[in-house]
Amino acid sequence: MKANWKNLKVRKILLSFAEAAAEVNKPKLFEQSKGSLQMQVYPNPNDGSFTVKFNMIKNEKLTVTLINGKGKKIIEETLLNLSVGENVFNRTIRKLENGGVFFLTLETASEKATQKIIVEP
């Protein structure tokens, strides 16, 4: 049985087009990760005390989550009544005294940004 190369090429082109269309239609959940949140955590490394500076493009609630290197949630809190523009908060987390690598995530209803934090004992 001979392969019909013309049909195979057409099918490959259609699949490529479908994949491209699916990419265009993906939700823009991680848009702030590309820069609009402008999240900064300092000092980094730290001793469990750090400052988080970020930018809000509209007034909405923000969920703050800190996860350790093993995936265990250390804290989760919701911040309300944030200003449009630059916002800053400070945190001291006693559970981090032993040190390690952690991931701090800031998330709104449609945007998300994560930064790695190193805590030295």
N, C-alpha and C positions, 0 to 999 in steps of 0.2 A: 504494500500500500504506500503510495507516494504522499509525502507531506505537502500540504498546500501552503507554501511560504507566504504568498500574498495574504491569505486569511490570517496567518499567524502574526504578520506585521501589523495588520489592521487591528487585531485584537490587542496587541501590545500597546499600540498608540492609544486605543480607547481606555485601557487600564491606566496608562500614564495620565491621561486627561482626567479620569475619575479621581485618581489620587491627588492631583493638583487641585481639583474642585473641592475635595474634602478638606484639604489644607486651608484653603481660602475661607471655608465656612466654619472653621474651628472657633469656639468662643475665645474671647480675648482675656481670659482669666488672669494671665500672668503679665499683663501689660505694664504694671508698675515695676516689676522686676527689671524691666528694661530702662528704668530711669525716672519715672514720674514720682515714685515714692521717695527716691533719693535717700534711702535708709543708711544711717551711719551708726556704728556702735563703737564707743571708745571709753576707756582705753581697751585695746584688744591686742595682746593678751591682758587679762585682769585677774583680780583676786576674788571675784564673785560680786564686786560692785562695779556697775557700769552705767553709762549714759546712752540713751537711744535718741537720735535726732532723725526726724522724717518729715516729709511733705505730704499734706493732704490736698487733693485736687477738688474735693467737695466735702461738705459736712455730712459725715456718716459714722457709724460705729466702727471701731477697729478692734479686732481680736489679736491679742499678743499670746504667742505660744512659745515655750522653751522646751526643747526635747534634747535628751542626752544622746551620746554617740551610739547607744544600744537601742534607741527608738522609744525610750520611756518618757512620757510627758511629765515634766517637772512642774511647770506652771501653765495655766491658761487663764487669761482675764480679758474682760471687755472694757475698752475705754470709750466713753461717751462724751458728747459736747466738745469735740476737738475743733480747733480753728482751721479754716481753709488756709493753707500756707504751711509755714514751718511750725512744728511741734517738738517738744523735748520732754523726756521723762527719765528719772534716775531710778535704779533698782539695786538693792543689795539682797542677794539670795544666799542664805546661810547653807542651804543644801549643796552648794557648789564648793564647799571648803576643801574637799579632796581633789579638786581639779579635774580636768578632762576637756573633751571637745563637746560643744553644745551647738544647737541650731536654733536661732531666734527667728520666728516668723511673724510678720505683720500682715494681717489679711482683712480686707474690706469685702463687701458683697460681691465685688467684681474684680478685685485686684489683690495681688499677693507678692511679697518679697521675703526672702530668707537670707540670713547671714550666719556664717560660722563664727562661733566665739570660742576662744581658748581661755580656760581658767587655770591659773597656776596655783598649786597648793601653798 
